Every structure is written in C-alpha cells, then in structure tokens.
Amino acid sequence: MTYVYLYEGAQGRIYIGLGTEMTRPWEPHNADAEALLHEPTTQVLQTPEPFSSRRDARVAEAIAIHVAALARLQISSDHEDFDAIRAQATNRAGALSTRHLVPAVLRKPGAVDYAVLRKTAIVVLKPGDVDDRPSLHAGRTVTTFAQRAEKYWPLGRARSAGYAPRRLLAIMKTSHIIAGDWDLGVSSPLVTDRFVLADPSEDDVRDVKGMRLELGSARLGNRVTWSSDIRDEFLTHPGPEVRSDPCPPVEPGAAASV
C-alpha cells in the first residue's frame, strides 16, 4: 500500500512523492526536496488513505505531475518518468505528457456485431488533430464529427458500384468504440464522393454511441470499411476507381488518419 504526498511551497514550487508509510514525508529526501520542506510557508499534503497497490499510486503521482507541469509549477519528484513528463507537458494535445493519460473516449456497456450490419459504412478515427482539423473525442459537439463526414470521409467504391449505404458508423482506432452513428440521406443521389447525413445533429440514432464494434474475423480496410453486404456487391459489380481521398494513403489493413 502506497501514499501520495506533496510539499507545496510558495512561488509555485512543489515536490510530489510516494511512501509506503505515513511517516515518509518526514524522512530524508534529496537536497532540493528537504530545502522546500523546511521553508516556513510550505504545506505538506498527503492522501489520507493508501492506494491498494504501488502501481495505482504511480498513476496518481504521474497525473499530479502532469497537471502541475501544465500549471507551470516548479516540480521535483522521484518518479522515474519525471523528466519525460516535464519535457512533454506543454504538448498542445496533452496526450504525450504521461503514459498514464490517454485521449478520453466515451464508453458504455454493450457491443454491436459487425456481421449484422447492413448498408453501413465504417470510418476509423484517430483522436489527434489532422492539419487544421480539431481533435476528435467524446467532448466534441456532434457538429465537429458531421463536418468531417460531409467534407473528409470518402464514399469511394460504394459510389462507383452504385450501391448506396444508408448508415454511417465512426469508430475510434484501436479501441473500436463507436463515436457516432448516423442515418444517411435516402433521397440524396450519389453525385459526390462524400456522405450526406440525413440529420447532422443526430449522431446516436440507435443508442449505440460508446459501445464497442465487434469486428469478429472482419478486417479494417483503407479509408472506409463496409458492411459485408456492400463488400459482396463489390465482388459482383466491381466499378471503376474513383478519385482519391485527400487524406494520405495508408497501408492495407490500417486505419486512415481522419
């Protein structure tokens, strides 16, 4: 069991440490930490209950260092990742500041089986930003996703085969968590290489946002992955190639940076 403790001094100085006993803050430290401890304005703070494992305490310590670095405090610590955390804390995405923090994705119980999807297009998303486009996460409004769908996500071969998808799923790379679920415009002809959303403001028409898409034996393709019925249509009626997506190409089986 491990406690997290802080020496919180004046002029934005802070020491963040771990201890297996509540007496650890008063035991010997390095010279900088002890100098901070003995300043008259320093407050000593400590978690009142220990973490159940040292690993959990390390996570809490790393997050505290991350937040303190972003607040531009003068930090000292015995954390083995401290130099990397401090050096990367000004990263504008905030995703590289500590390995214990990753981009947040909305999750809820349940799963959607790829095998039951029909007339569906699937776009794979990275949470990081691309060019001048904002990063994608559950805290973004539906407008951000809708703009991506109507401007950057290509219909590709479904258009060339004359087979109109009627549903669009956006899933997060690696986790395959559903970030959006739209109906596509049924009456809209396939005159462009972009998706036309029936209602751009409604991104969870089937209450599956936050669930995981279970791919089974299916694999993610280039740019857009299709439900099995559309893939079968490709085999029966392969169409001519259409213009390429403005996003950079990816290797087969990999996800596009959209």
VMD Tcl script that draws the C-alpha trace (Angstrom):
set ca {
  {0.00 0.00 0.00}
  {1.32 3.41 -1.00}
  {0.50 7.03 -0.16}
  {0.97 10.07 -2.40}
  {2.26 13.20 -0.68}
  {3.16 16.77 -1.67}
  {5.38 19.55 -0.42}
  {3.55 22.65 -1.62}
  {5.67 25.77 -1.32}
  {5.43 29.41 -2.23}
  {6.27 30.84 -5.67}
  {4.78 27.81 -7.44}
  {7.20 25.18 -6.12}
  {6.04 21.62 -5.47}
  {7.52 18.21 -4.67}
  {5.47 15.07 -5.41}
  {6.43 11.78 -3.82}
  {5.34 8.31 -2.74}
  {5.65 6.50 0.56}
  {4.64 3.14 2.00}
  {4.21 4.71 5.45}
  {2.57 7.95 6.53}
  {5.90 8.95 8.06}
  {7.63 9.07 4.68}
  {7.20 12.87 4.15}
  {9.37 13.47 7.25}
  {12.16 11.08 6.29}
  {15.37 12.01 4.37}
  {14.98 13.29 0.79}
  {17.21 14.89 -1.78}
  {18.56 18.36 -1.00}
  {16.01 20.26 -3.11}
  {13.05 18.45 -1.51}
  {14.36 18.95 2.02}
  {15.01 22.63 1.39}
  {11.41 23.03 0.23}
  {10.10 21.06 3.23}
  {11.85 23.33 5.71}
  {10.63 26.59 4.24}
  {8.14 28.18 6.68}
  {5.42 28.63 4.03}
  {5.50 25.02 2.77}
  {2.37 22.92 3.27}
  {2.69 19.11 3.49}
  {-0.27 17.29 1.96}
  {-0.94 13.56 1.84}
  {-3.65 11.15 0.70}
  {-5.48 10.11 3.90}
  {-5.89 6.53 2.71}
  {-3.26 4.45 0.90}
  {-3.71 3.20 -2.64}
  {-4.26 -0.54 -2.86}
  {-1.14 -1.01 -5.00}
  {2.03 0.89 -5.79}
  {1.08 0.88 -9.45}
  {-2.16 2.76 -8.69}
  {-0.20 5.25 -6.61}
  {2.27 5.71 -9.50}
  {-0.64 6.51 -11.80}
  {-1.95 9.13 -9.35}
  {1.54 10.59 -8.97}
  {2.05 10.80 -12.74}
  {-1.28 12.56 -13.19}
  {-0.40 15.03 -10.43}
  {2.93 15.76 -12.14}
  {1.16 16.23 -15.47}
  {-1.31 18.75 -14.02}
  {1.39 20.59 -12.07}
  {3.56 20.84 -15.20}
  {0.70 22.28 -17.22}
  {0.19 24.83 -14.42}
  {3.89 25.71 -14.89}
  {4.83 24.93 -11.31}
  {8.45 24.21 -10.44}
  {8.29 20.46 -9.81}
  {10.66 17.95 -8.28}
  {9.92 14.25 -7.91}
  {11.49 10.83 -7.60}
  {9.23 9.49 -10.38}
  {11.27 7.61 -12.98}
  {9.27 9.22 -15.82}
  {9.56 12.73 -14.42}
  {11.98 14.19 -16.96}
  {9.90 12.93 -19.89}
  {6.67 14.11 -18.29}
  {8.06 17.58 -17.62}
  {9.57 17.87 -21.11}
  {6.34 16.89 -22.84}
  {3.82 18.64 -20.60}
  {3.48 21.58 -22.95}
  {2.45 19.32 -25.84}
  {-0.70 21.01 -27.15}
  {-2.67 17.77 -27.38}
  {-1.69 16.87 -23.82}
  {-1.63 13.23 -24.87}
  {2.11 12.63 -24.52}
  {2.62 14.13 -21.08}
  {2.30 10.85 -19.25}
  {1.79 7.29 -20.37}
  {-0.96 7.01 -17.76}
  {-3.17 9.56 -19.56}
  {-4.69 8.83 -22.97}
  {-7.32 10.67 -25.06}
  {-10.75 10.17 -23.47}
  {-13.35 8.11 -25.31}
  {-16.98 7.74 -24.22}
  {-17.67 4.12 -23.27}
  {-20.80 2.29 -22.18}
  {-21.79 -1.39 -21.84}
  {-22.78 -3.35 -24.89}
  {-21.45 -4.17 -28.33}
  {-22.53 -4.06 -31.95}
  {-21.76 -7.10 -34.12}
  {-20.24 -6.26 -37.49}
  {-21.91 -9.35 -39.00}
  {-25.42 -7.91 -38.55}
  {-24.67 -4.53 -40.15}
  {-26.35 -3.77 -43.47}
  {-25.84 -0.89 -45.91}
  {-23.28 0.54 -43.47}
  {-20.06 2.49 -43.95}
  {-17.46 2.48 -41.14}
  {-14.84 5.22 -40.76}
  {-11.94 4.79 -38.32}
  {-10.84 7.84 -36.32}
  {-7.67 8.89 -34.54}
  {-8.23 11.24 -31.58}
  {-5.39 13.55 -32.62}
  {-5.88 16.53 -34.89}
  {-5.13 16.42 -38.62}
  {-3.93 19.59 -40.37}
  {-6.18 22.37 -39.06}
  {-9.00 20.00 -38.09}
  {-9.70 19.69 -34.34}
  {-9.02 16.51 -32.39}
  {-11.92 14.06 -32.02}
  {-13.16 12.90 -28.64}
  {-16.47 12.49 -26.83}
  {-16.36 16.05 -25.55}
  {-16.71 17.48 -29.07}
  {-20.11 18.57 -30.30}
  {-21.77 16.48 -32.99}
  {-21.10 19.34 -35.44}
  {-17.37 18.56 -35.45}
  {-17.99 14.95 -36.49}
  {-20.68 15.91 -39.02}
  {-18.35 18.36 -40.73}
  {-15.71 15.63 -41.04}
  {-18.27 13.22 -42.51}
  {-19.53 15.65 -45.12}
  {-16.12 17.00 -46.10}
  {-13.35 14.46 -45.45}
  {-14.75 10.92 -45.30}
  {-14.97 9.43 -48.83}
  {-17.71 7.16 -50.22}
  {-15.17 5.62 -52.55}
  {-16.09 2.31 -54.17}
  {-19.67 2.23 -52.86}
  {-20.39 5.14 -55.17}
  {-18.62 3.52 -58.11}
  {-20.64 0.31 -57.61}
  {-23.89 2.25 -57.47}
  {-24.63 0.77 -54.05}
  {-25.86 3.44 -51.64}
  {-25.03 2.98 -47.95}
  {-27.76 4.09 -45.55}
  {-25.82 4.20 -42.29}
  {-22.50 5.66 -41.17}
  {-20.57 4.48 -38.12}
  {-17.49 6.33 -36.85}
  {-15.29 4.21 -34.57}
  {-12.13 5.04 -32.62}
  {-8.86 3.48 -33.75}
  {-7.56 0.60 -31.60}
  {-10.50 0.53 -29.16}
  {-13.21 0.33 -31.88}
  {-15.56 2.31 -29.65}
  {-18.40 3.89 -31.62}
  {-18.03 7.68 -31.66}
  {-21.05 8.38 -33.87}
  {-23.92 6.63 -35.64}
  {-25.80 8.49 -38.39}
  {-28.53 7.75 -40.90}
  {-27.56 8.77 -44.41}
  {-29.83 10.72 -46.73}
  {-32.00 8.15 -48.51}
  {-33.21 10.55 -51.20}
  {-29.78 12.04 -51.90}
  {-28.22 10.74 -55.15}
  {-24.60 9.66 -55.05}
  {-23.38 12.66 -57.01}
  {-20.33 13.35 -54.86}
  {-17.69 11.35 -53.05}
  {-18.94 12.46 -49.63}
  {-21.52 11.23 -47.16}
  {-24.80 13.15 -46.91}
  {-26.21 12.90 -43.39}
  {-29.99 12.71 -43.01}
  {-29.78 14.73 -39.78}
  {-26.28 16.04 -38.96}
  {-27.37 16.89 -35.40}
  {-28.34 13.29 -34.57}
  {-25.26 11.12 -34.07}
  {-26.77 8.30 -31.98}
  {-29.98 7.26 -33.70}
  {-29.80 3.67 -32.36}
  {-28.39 4.39 -28.89}
  {-25.09 2.63 -29.58}
  {-22.67 5.55 -29.15}
  {-20.00 4.46 -26.67}
  {-20.43 0.74 -27.37}
  {-17.70 -1.37 -28.98}
  {-17.94 -2.58 -32.56}
  {-17.04 -6.27 -32.56}
  {-15.35 -6.99 -35.89}
  {-15.00 -10.75 -35.46}
  {-12.97 -12.05 -38.40}
  {-13.50 -8.87 -40.43}
  {-10.60 -6.52 -41.03}
  {-10.47 -2.76 -41.31}
  {-9.73 -1.62 -44.84}
  {-8.28 1.53 -46.37}
  {-10.11 4.75 -45.54}
  {-13.64 3.30 -45.25}
  {-14.72 -0.22 -44.24}
  {-18.07 -1.52 -45.46}
  {-20.65 -3.92 -44.08}
  {-20.49 -7.40 -45.60}
  {-23.45 -6.88 -47.95}
  {-21.72 -3.91 -49.60}
  {-18.50 -5.88 -49.85}
  {-20.41 -8.70 -51.55}
  {-21.82 -6.16 -54.00}
  {-18.28 -5.06 -54.84}
  {-17.39 -8.64 -55.79}
  {-20.45 -8.94 -58.02}
  {-20.30 -5.50 -59.62}
  {-16.79 -4.08 -59.32}
  {-16.88 -0.49 -60.52}
  {-14.19 1.81 -61.86}
  {-11.85 3.54 -59.48}
  {-12.91 6.97 -58.26}
  {-10.83 9.94 -57.20}
  {-8.74 9.51 -54.11}
  {-9.36 10.73 -50.57}
  {-7.43 13.94 -49.69}
  {-6.08 12.19 -46.59}
  {-2.70 10.49 -47.07}
  {-2.82 6.81 -48.16}
  {-2.43 4.07 -45.58}
  {-1.21 0.51 -45.77}
  {-3.80 -2.25 -46.33}
  {-5.50 -3.20 -43.08}
  {-4.55 0.06 -41.40}
  {-6.82 2.91 -40.35}
  {-6.92 6.25 -42.13}
  {-5.96 9.40 -40.24}
  {-9.30 11.10 -40.45}
}
mol new
graphics top color blue
foreach p $ca { graphics top sphere $p radius 0.5 }
foreach p [lrange $ca 0 end-1] q [lrange $ca 1 end] { graphics top cylinder $p $q radius 0.2 }
display resetview
